[in-house]
């Protein structure tokens, strides 16, 4: 009964606020205390009892009352941070103020006239205590952020107390780091109340940072988020312990726990919510203006964002990598009891965090690549890509996964690691094969191309660039993977496909380059691929004799059909999928998704490097690229897609255009291989009456082409390079993920976000 009464009182206070035409004085404590005095209100209650329409009504009709409510809420948080919340009532007041501010802030941000409110002091707000002197008339935003930081290390509220009544002004928060790991060896005792309180404060902090959602996408990357900039600056004395607390809580989290079946159904896991909030705060705080920061030893060179500084110079790589790999692999776990282990849902945030680590901290990237641990990240990424390929609402996940693999593929060690045999039992909807991690990568990429939705077509260049980057190091492809590569070439080299778009021939160039790399550098172990090339030799002959006269071009275009219809021709090998797998399915009707801005083409995403004889990489000067131009990925918004389609319809292939790239097709190595081996294979088959593939493979295995092939070409690697375009893409993707993941309570739902569009499928 008491609970319903208190909610009724809270609702009455909200109604009073919206109906009062006269400003309520800040000194009227009896009125304002109604909003945070209640001891039974949850954050869900606050969202239900304070409707969006009423917040907007107060903003428009009683702006001074909304301003005072915000000021009074911040004032209570500052008082709680200064006193250390000694009583239960103080703690409850802080939590209630946190919830109210979380509810109101998005409506402050959505109105351009209000956006600067928190960055001003509030004149005439009736600061009867010494707040002005103590804070030097700080802007409201700064007071709020510093109070949140203090409260996150408040003994007996958010951390375990070591001492009797510690002084909040002199407390050393490095002694109160939340979890063992980076820079901290002791694991404090678990306290679910502390975890819940931390999560509430982090939710408010994330809401403060979300002002970025209400600004339209901009190519000007010098505009920094003022909330993040201040919170991560030297003004906040808790940056180091908070950074390590967030990172340690994420990387030390084990959702499986002691492995008791169905334990997640029997007991509430209060840490999971905290881990989700922590990883979201981390990825948002680490946003940089246009790519990776300067990597020098001078702290001042990395702007003033201490979180980025700590990230760039992070050293505890083993702990971080093992933690991230454990969490990324969690959804792949199979047990005899269905649904008996907890499956986390925040893998997209983890992928962004991993991306930022690799991009900012090159030592971490080299650590990842120097051991087989990189495969512990590769396998879950391929699992997510395969699982999301048919779901339009997860197109952002497809992009981040491909970007990570593109970044990794620019390093030689990644290609070398792919030769490790793949023996895991992962529930993936792909053909069963026996081979290496390279085979897994190729088979999954083939599945994405042949059975993914049509919006993934602009990613084909990235997928094939990854294959080209690793191809010089692949020692032995399985027959399944070899056939998949030939199937892609067969589909991409049909006349109608080559002539139907200005950039389609680039896909053929990529595949031919990958075949040339394998033949020139890894011929000895790749009898399966050589045999597949011999079997499909007519594809190469057709490419060499590609017609370029107007009549042939028109005839090919008349046969034009949708790409997936032809590319998705599947072979009999695909009838058996891996154990425990389920087909990738489209999103449920009504699923929300956020739009994404265009990403740069592959020539802007990458820079060419040539591998010299000693294994080092030398940058190749930029020239007019022959076959690495990728059209910009159109925004997810339907109107942009339609406008792109209409503008593309003006292009038409000409004989001159066909001849301009046909003469550059790198077919010499493959044609020489066919010229030498086809007669030999045919002779053996006739002489011995062979019909068995294994005998032919044995012959190819022991054959050699030394001295018969053209001089090996230099290995070209296309390494990812940071740029303003990808920085903007990551900003929209990251905030889109944060928006969609925070549904309980729905912090930003039904507010006027401008960074992306919300679409219902």
Secondary structure as UniProt FT lines:
FT   HELIX           2..19
FT   TURN            26..27
FT   HELIX           29..32
FT   HELIX           33..35
FT   HELIX           43..49
FT   HELIX           52..61
FT   HELIX           63..83
FT   HELIX           88..109
FT   TURN            112..116
FT   HELIX           117..119
FT   TURN            123..124
FT   HELIX           131..135
FT   HELIX           140..151
FT   TURN            152..153
FT   TURN            156..158
FT   TURN            168..170
FT   HELIX           173..176
FT   TURN            182..183
FT   HELIX           192..209
FT   HELIX           210..214
FT   TURN            221..222
FT   HELIX           226..231
FT   TURN            234..235
FT   TURN            237..238
FT   HELIX           239..252
FT   TURN            255..258
FT   TURN            261..262
FT   HELIX           263..266
FT   HELIX           270..285
FT   TURN            289..290
FT   HELIX           299..301
FT   TURN            303..304
FT   HELIX           306..312
FT   HELIX           317..329
FT   HELIX           330..332
FT   TURN            338..339
FT   HELIX           347..360
FT   HELIX           362..370
FT   TURN            372..373
FT   HELIX           374..388
FT   TURN            389..390
FT   HELIX           392..394
FT   HELIX           395..409
FT   HELIX           412..417
FT   TURN            418..419
FT   STRAND          421..422
FT   STRAND          435..436
FT   HELIX           437..451
FT   HELIX           454..459
FT   HELIX           460..471
FT   TURN            472..473
FT   HELIX           479..492
FT   HELIX           495..499
FT   TURN            502..504
FT   HELIX           505..521
FT   TURN            523..525
FT   HELIX           527..535
FT   HELIX           537..544
FT   HELIX           550..558
FT   HELIX           563..567
FT   HELIX           572..575
FT   TURN            579..580
FT   TURN            589..590
FT   STRAND          592..594
FT   HELIX           602..605
FT   STRAND          606..611
FT   TURN            613..614
FT   STRAND          617..619
FT   HELIX           638..648
FT   TURN            649..650
FT   HELIX           655..662
FT   TURN            663..664
FT   HELIX           668..688
FT   HELIX           693..702
FT   TURN            706..708
FT   STRAND          715..720
FT   HELIX           724..741
FT   TURN            744..745
FT   TURN            749..750
FT   STRAND          758..760
//
